[in-house]
Amino acid sequence: MKRFIFVFISLLTVCSSTLMAAEITTPHVTSLQKDQSSLLPVSPKDIHLAAVVDSQRYDYPLSALQQAYYHGIDDIGSTIHLQQGLWAGDPYQPGGDVMPQVMLLSDLKVIGTLNADNDPMAVVLLNYSPGGSGQYLYIAVMAYRHHQLVNIATQYIGDRVRVKGLVIKNHQIILDVIQPGKGDSTCCPGDVARHIWRLEQDKLVEIPSHQAIVRLTPAILANTEWQLESWRYGDPVMNGSNINLRYINGHFVGMVDCNNYTVTVKPLLKPGFIDILEQHAAITERKCDDPLAPHRQKRYFEQLASVTQFTYFAGKLALTYQLNHHTGVMIFSAVQTKP
């Protein structure tokens, strides 16, 4: 039990470092203590039930993907078995706390057809942490074979790569990422690139992308509406709250409850870094019905005015802010447009 708790905390730290913000607060520890019961070892019977799903449904539930077996992680070599989406190897030193770890990024999966059989498959992302500063991203293809969920192909993507988007189209996997460019530090990748693979005899073969690599600027946020999902790591927005954001011609615009706002955004030389010009902000002053609305508006505008950087994480927008000597990350999910 002790080892599972440590692994869970370590992998949550991986997610936080991927977002470039270490939010170490007392509520996080409390929530982990409350959730310790969910980290109990899973019996082989439970694993079998989670992995065997009606192959005619092809819904690839998260519970099955989190209990599946995966292979193709270069440094590990052997097949690994996730439990609650986590795996940890043996410590490098007897009794030590440093060990290889793999985590399923549960926020992003896609389902589609990748071969002539037209049987839907699932594509998921795995983060491999060998124990140092590296965070190695892999893409894995899952399929049903003889009613059993199987990892049929795995491909390495890169170190500390941010995922902007993932789709299956025309029997191809299309992955949009923010990756390190020439001269970029490992913390702050700045190239926006596209990778495309097709599945050939249960192997992923990368094919050339005709989309040019560009540098990360706020313009990439245009044409998407974003809904605030969490104020910071471990602090979700309450259901029913309406806080959204769009980027239009050098401005963040949106709505907080019943009030509209606009604020000027200045891109800095370093990719992904921005300056929010608080003195160039306009906010309406309507009185909203919800008595908690003034509190939400105050908090949101304080954090938005303190934003210093943006990036992506598993298809979501991450805005890093510095407020009262604390580093935080606001997470926004893309609002799906109706066809």
N, C-alpha and C positions, 0 to 999 in steps of 0.2 A: 504493500500500500504506500509506503514511504517513497519508494522509487517512482511509482506512478504519479504521485503528487509533484515530485521534483520535475519530472518530465513535462507535465502539463504546464507548470509555471515557466519552465525554460522555453517551451514552444510559444507561449503567449508573449514572452519577451522577444522571440524571433519576429512575431507579427508587429510588435511595437517598434522594433528597430528597423524593420522594413519600411515603416511609415516615417522613419527618421525622427521619432519622438519618444523618449522614455518617460512615460507618465507613471511614476511610482507614488501611489497614494494609498492611504490606509483602507479605503473602501474596496480596493482590488483584493487585498489580502483577505478581507472578510468574506467576499464573494467566493473566493477559492476555497476557503474553509467550509463554507456552506455546501459547495458542490463536490466535496470529496467523495461522497457516496456514489457519484456517477462514474468514478474512476476505478470501481471494483473490477477485478479480472472477469473476463467473459468466458463462460463455459464453452467447450467445443460444440455442444448441442445448440447453444444460442448463435454461435458463429455460423453453423450450417443453415439454420433457419433464416438468418439475415442475408446470407449470400445466395440462397436458392429462391428465385422469384419466378413467377409465371412469365415465361419468355415471350408470351404473346402480348404482354402489356408493354414491355420495353420502357417502363417508366424510370428505371434506374434510381430507386429511392436513395436518399442520402444515407439512411441507416445501413443499407447494403454496401455502398461505396466505402463507408467508414470502417467496415469490418472485413474488407476484401484483402486479397493477397496481391502484392505488387512486386515487380522485378525490374531490372534495368538501371538501378541507381549505381553509377560507375564504381564508386569507392566501396560499396557494400558487396556487390557481386551476387549474393544469394537472394532468394525470395524473402520478402518481409511480409509480416501480417499486421495490419493496422487494428487497433482496438480503440473505439471511439475516435477514430481518425488520427491516432497517434501510434508511433513506434519508436522504441529506443533500444539501441544496442548495448553491449556490455561496456562498462566504463573503461577508459584507456588505461587507468591505473586501478589496481585492486582497492575497492572501497572509495574510489574517487567519484566526483560529481560530473566530470566531463565525459560525454559519450556521444556517439552519432545518433541523430534524431531525424525522423521524417514526419511531416504533418500534411494531411490533406487540406487544401484550401477550399473549404466548404461553401464559400460565397459564390463560386463560379463553376458551373458545369454546363455543357451543351450536349444535345442529343440530335443525331442525324445519321444519314446513310453515307458510308465511306467506300463501298464496293458494289459490284454488280448484283450481289444478292439483295441489295436494298433493305437489309435488316438493320434497323437503327442501332447505333452504338453510342456510348457516352464518352466524352472527352473531359478529363479532369486535370487539375494541377496539383503537383506535389512540391513541397519545399523541403530540401535536404540541408540540414545543418550538421557539419562534421564535428562541431565543438568549438571552432574558432569564430572569426568574424565573417567568414563566407556564408552566404545564403544562396544555395543552388536550386534553381527552378527547373522542374521537369514537367513534361506533358505526358499523360498516360491515356491510352485508348482501352476502354472496357467493353466487353461483348458477352453475350450468353452463348455458351457452347455446351450442348447436352444439358440444358437447363441450369447450368452452373455459371456464375459470374466470374469472368476470366480477364486478366490483364494481358491483352494480346500484343501491345506495343508500347514502348516508353522511349521518350526522346529528351535529351538534355537541351535546355534553352540558354541558360547563362547564370552568372553570379550577380545577385542583387538587381534583378530585372523587375520592373514594375509592369503589371499587365493592364493594358488599356481596354482591350476587348477580345473576345473569343467567339467565333462562329464556325459553323459547318455550312459550306455552300458549294454546290456543284461537286459533291463527293470530295471536297477538300477541306482541310482544317486551316482556318485563317486566324492568326494570332497577332494582334497589334500590341506593341510593347514600347516602354521607355527603357532604353538600354544605354550603357556607357558609350560615349563617343570618344574621339581622339582628344586627349587632354582632360577628360572628365575624371573627377575623383570618384572613388568607389561609392561614396555616400550619395552622390548626386548625379545620376545618369541624365543625359540631355538629348539623346537621339531618339526621335519617334520613328519606329521602323515597323515593317510588316513581314511576318514569316508565314510561308504556306507549305503545307505538306499534303501528300496523298499517301494512301495506304496501299502497299504492294506486297502481297504474300506475307501479311502480318508484320510488315516493317514500314516505318514512316520514312518516306523519301522527300527531302525538301526540294522544292522547285523554285525557280527565280520569281521574285516579286517585282512587278513593274512600277510599284509605288515608290516614289523617291523618298529617301530619308531626309527628314527636316528636323530642325532644332525645336526644343520644347519652349513654347511661348503661350501666353494666355489665349491666343487666337484659336488654339486647338479645342478650347472649351465651347466655341460657338456652336449654335444649332442644337444644343442639348439643354434640357431643363433638368436641374438637379434638386432633389428633395433632401433636406437635412435628416440624417438617420441617427447620428449620435453627436453629443456636444464634445465629447472627448472619449478616449478609450475607456470602455466599461460604463459609460454614462449615456444610455439611449434617450432619445427624444420621446416624450410621452405620446401615446396614441391620440390621434385627433389634432395634434399640433400641425399647423400649416406654415412651414418655413422653407422657402425655395429660392433658387439662385439661377441666373443665366448670365452669360458673358456676351455683351453686345457693344461693339465699337469702343473698346477701351473702358468699359464700365461693367461692374457687377450690378444687376438689377434683379428685383424679386419682390416677394411679399412675406411679411411676418404677421401671422394672424390676419387682421383686416387692414394693415398698413403696407403701403408700397415704399420701396426705397431704391435709391441709385447711388453708387459710390464709384469714384474714379480709381482705376487700377493702372499702375505704372510698372511695366516689365523692366527688370534689371538685367545687367549683362550676363549674370550666371543663369543658365537655363533652369526654369522652374521657380526662380526667386522673383518676388513681386513686392511692390510697395503700395499699400492702400492709403490713398490720400483722403484722410478723414475730413480735412477742411473742405473737400469737394464732394460732400455728401448731401443728399436730400431725402428726407423721410416725412411721410404724411403723419398727421397727428389725430387720426380718428380714434374714438373711444370704442374698443372692441367689447363684445358681450362677455367673453371669458375673463373672469377676475384675475387669472394668472397671466393674461396677455402682456401687461406692462413688464412683468418680471422677465418673460421670455424675450421680449424686444430688447430690454436693457442688456441682458446677457449676450444675446446674439450680436448686437452691434458692437459691444465691447470686444468680443472675440474676433469678429470680422475685421474691425479696425486694426487689430494686432497681428493679422495674418502676414507671414513673411515668405511663404513658400507653398507651392501646390504640386501635386503629383497624382499618380493613380495607384490603387491597390485592389487587385482582383476585380477590375472593371468599375471600381468606385472612385469618386473624386475625394482626395484627401487634402485639406487645407491646414497647414501647420501654423500655429500662432504662438506668440510669446506674450504672456500676460501675468503681471505680478510675480515675476521671476519664476514662472512656471511655463513649461513647454507642453502644449496640447495639440491634438489633431481633431478637427471636425470632419466627419465622414458624411458624404452625400451619395445617394444612389440615383442613377439616371431614371427619369420618369419615362415609362414606356408610352410611346405615341400610338394611338389607335390607327389601325390600317385603313 
